[in-house]
Each structure stands twice: as structure tokens, then as C-alpha cells.
Amino acid sequence: MNRWTKTQKEYAKKQGWGIFAIDGDQNCLAIQKDDEEDIFNSNAEAINFVIKNAELGDMVCKDATKMIFDL
């Protein structure tokens, strides 16, 4: 699994999403909306944003989809 760097985390946060451990389990990660940023209305909206931007060439989004969806 790729390592999620501090720089990537900060970049994602500014866009309103992040990769989070589900119930604190580092083996169970998910792309979710960042509630503190209040940009997306749902996790699904954040996931769709990440997938779309990965397809458009955003490297942080590409890395996130590789980590989470093994794409």
C-alpha cells in the first residue's frame, strides 16, 4: 500500500476530502468528506469528486483511488 503523505493530506483537506481509517482501523481506509471543511454534503459526493479528478489527471486523487480502490 502506498503511504499517504502529509502534503497529500493537506492538499486533500483544502479540497474538502481525505482518507480516513474506519473505526480507527488503519487496514480499513476510505475516502470521505472532511467535515471540518464543509465543502461536500456527503461522502459519496467527495468520492465522486476524487474519482472525477483522478480521471482528469490530478495526481493526489489518482494516488487516493489507487490506495482505496486499487485502481
trRosetta pair geometry for C-beta under 8 A, 3 or more apart (Angstrom, degrees):
i j d omega theta_ij theta_ji phi_ij phi_ji
1 67 6.2 69 -165 -139 92 81
2 63 6.1 -115 111 -165 158 97
2 66 6.4 51 4 103 136 116
2 67 5.3 -96 53 -83 102 98
4 8 5.6 -120 -167 83 68 130
4 9 6.1 86 149 -61 102 93
4 19 5.4 -133 -108 57 159 139
4 63 7.7 144 -108 135 69 118
4 64 7.8 57 -113 -99 109 74
4 67 6.6 39 -66 -109 100 169
5 8 4.6 98 56 8 81 101
5 9 6.8 -139 99 -6 43 87
6 9 5.5 -53 -147 35 32 115
6 10 6.4 31 155 -18 65 105
7 10 5.9 -55 -148 36 29 109
7 11 6.4 32 152 -21 63 107
8 11 5.6 -54 -147 36 32 114
8 12 6.2 31 156 -17 66 106
8 60 5.1 167 -140 -135 87 103
8 63 6.4 -77 -131 83 146 143
8 64 7.7 171 174 -60 123 92
9 12 5.9 -56 -148 38 28 109
9 13 6.3 32 153 -24 63 108
9 18 6.4 37 -149 -136 75 106
9 19 7.7 -93 -104 37 81 89
10 13 5.6 -51 -146 32 31 116
10 14 6.7 34 155 -21 62 101
11 14 6.1 -56 -158 31 29 110
11 15 6.9 17 149 -9 62 109
11 60 5.0 -131 103 -97 140 168
12 15 5.7 -66 -155 43 36 107
12 17 5.3 -80 180 85 96 73
12 18 4.9 123 119 -97 126 57
12 19 7.1 10 129 -9 175 76
12 34 7.5 135 131 -39 87 129
12 60 6.2 -155 -61 155 85 130
12 64 7.0 112 -96 -73 134 141
13 16 7.6 62 -177 -64 31 16
13 17 7.8 -127 -90 63 28 33
13 18 5.9 25 -77 -72 71 110
13 34 5.5 101 -133 -90 65 171
13 36 7.8 -9 -159 73 102 114
13 37 6.3 172 -180 -55 65 132
14 37 7.6 162 -135 -120 15 139
15 37 8.0 42 87 161 27 166
15 39 7.1 -141 152 83 41 169
15 49 7.2 176 157 140 115 134
16 33 6.2 -21 152 -152 89 81
16 34 5.5 -152 -171 40 39 98
16 37 4.3 -154 -114 110 66 138
16 38 7.6 -89 -132 66 108 23
16 39 2.7 -82 -105 46 150 137
16 40 5.3 139 140 -14 127 90
16 46 6.6 -136 116 -110 91 103
16 49 7.7 15 73 84 108 167
17 31 6.0 16 172 -176 123 92
17 32 6.8 171 -154 90 79 32
17 33 5.7 -61 -103 -113 72 39
17 34 5.7 -158 -99 -15 12 89
17 39 7.7 -86 -37 67 69 123
17 40 6.7 40 -71 -4 91 140
17 46 4.0 145 -101 -165 118 116
17 47 7.9 157 -140 -59 143 39
17 49 6.6 179 -29 76 144 125
17 50 6.0 -119 105 -56 163 112
18 31 7.5 176 93 -145 27 57
18 32 6.5 -24 64 63 72 75
18 34 5.0 78 -8 -74 107 103
19 29 5.4 16 177 179 101 118
19 30 7.2 166 -151 82 62 27
19 31 5.9 -38 -95 -90 67 59
19 32 7.9 113 -122 18 23 75
19 64 6.0 -160 -60 -135 116 98
19 67 6.5 -8 -121 100 154 142
19 68 6.7 -148 -122 -61 110 113
20 29 6.9 156 79 -151 30 70
20 30 6.1 -29 63 64 79 77
20 32 5.0 -38 24 30 124 123
21 24 5.6 36 116 -148 123 17
21 25 5.6 -177 179 65 101 39
21 26 5.0 -43 -111 -86 133 46
21 28 6.6 85 -162 73 67 69
21 29 5.9 -45 -95 -96 53 69
22 25 5.8 -24 74 48 71 100
22 28 4.3 -69 47 119 109 110
22 29 7.1 -169 -8 -100 85 17
22 30 5.6 60 -54 -1 107 117
23 28 7.2 10 44 76 90 134
25 28 4.2 32 96 29 118 106
26 29 7.2 10 -167 -61 43 96
29 67 6.7 -43 96 143 144 107
29 68 6.1 -114 105 -101 99 83
30 43 7.5 8 144 -168 121 134
30 68 6.5 88 -128 -137 35 124
31 43 7.5 138 108 -172 66 90
31 46 6.2 -161 145 121 95 104
31 47 5.1 125 92 -100 119 76
31 50 5.3 -91 -168 18 155 163
31 64 5.9 79 -89 166 120 121
31 65 7.9 -12 -41 -83 145 57
31 68 5.4 -63 -24 -54 96 170
32 43 4.6 -41 -134 -122 72 107
32 46 6.1 65 172 76 23 150
32 47 7.9 -5 -90 -54 33 89
33 37 7.7 -132 174 60 80 103
33 39 7.1 -158 -155 63 103 79
33 40 4.0 -133 -113 68 125 119
33 41 7.8 -151 -85 59 167 17
33 42 6.6 159 -19 120 138 16
33 43 5.4 -123 -3 -90 89 50
33 45 6.8 28 -70 69 123 95
33 46 4.0 -167 -73 -41 71 139
34 37 4.3 53 91 11 110 112
34 39 7.3 35 56 23 89 103
34 46 7.8 135 -4 -118 62 146
35 38 7.0 29 -180 -67 43 64
39 46 8.0 96 85 -93 99 94
40 43 7.6 102 118 -85 135 20
40 45 4.2 173 -162 95 109 117
40 46 4.4 -147 23 -60 174 85
40 49 6.9 -120 -88 -7 129 141
41 45 5.5 77 49 -2 75 156
42 45 4.7 107 57 0 78 100
42 46 7.3 -141 99 -1 48 85
43 46 5.5 -55 -153 38 38 112
43 47 6.2 40 150 -21 70 105
44 47 5.6 -52 -145 36 32 112
44 48 6.3 33 155 -19 65 105
45 48 5.9 -54 -148 36 29 111
45 49 6.5 34 151 -22 62 106
46 49 5.6 -54 -152 33 32 116
46 50 6.5 30 153 -18 65 105
47 50 5.8 -55 -150 36 32 110
47 51 6.3 29 154 -16 66 107
48 51 5.8 -54 -144 39 31 110
48 52 6.1 32 157 -20 65 109
49 52 5.9 -57 -146 37 26 110
49 53 6.2 15 160 -10 63 112
50 53 6.1 -62 -144 43 26 104
50 54 6.2 33 155 -25 64 107
50 61 4.8 -177 -162 -143 67 97
50 64 5.5 -78 -168 93 131 138
50 65 6.4 165 139 -59 104 92
51 54 5.7 -53 -147 32 29 114
51 55 6.6 29 154 -18 62 105
51 61 7.5 -152 -60 174 13 115
51 65 6.2 104 -103 -96 64 130
52 55 5.8 -59 -157 36 30 111
52 56 6.5 21 149 -13 65 110
53 56 5.3 -55 -144 42 39 112
53 57 8.0 -77 172 54 58 44
53 58 4.0 -4 155 18 100 139
53 61 4.1 149 96 -31 101 171
54 57 7.9 117 180 -14 27 9
54 58 6.0 -75 -82 60 36 87
54 61 3.9 -134 -64 126 74 101
54 62 4.5 135 -145 -79 91 55
54 64 7.2 -125 -75 58 123 91
54 65 4.6 15 -100 -5 170 139
54 71 7.7 81 144 85 150 142
57 62 7.5 -20 -162 -44 26 125
58 61 4.0 53 91 19 113 115
58 62 6.5 174 89 -17 56 84
59 62 5.3 -50 -143 35 35 116
59 63 6.3 37 157 -20 66 102
60 63 5.8 -50 -149 35 31 111
60 64 6.4 34 150 -21 63 105
61 64 5.5 -51 -147 35 34 114
61 65 6.4 31 156 -17 66 103
62 65 6.0 -57 -149 37 30 106
62 66 6.4 31 152 -19 64 106
63 66 5.6 -55 -150 36 32 113
63 67 6.3 32 153 -20 66 107
64 67 5.7 -56 -149 36 31 111
64 68 6.1 6 163 -1 67 114
65 68 6.2 -64 -135 49 29 96
65 69 5.1 -27 -173 36 71 115
65 71 4.8 -27 141 40 105 127
66 69 7.4 -57 -95 59 12 72
66 70 6.7 38 -167 -125 48 24
66 71 5.7 -102 -89 59 52 67
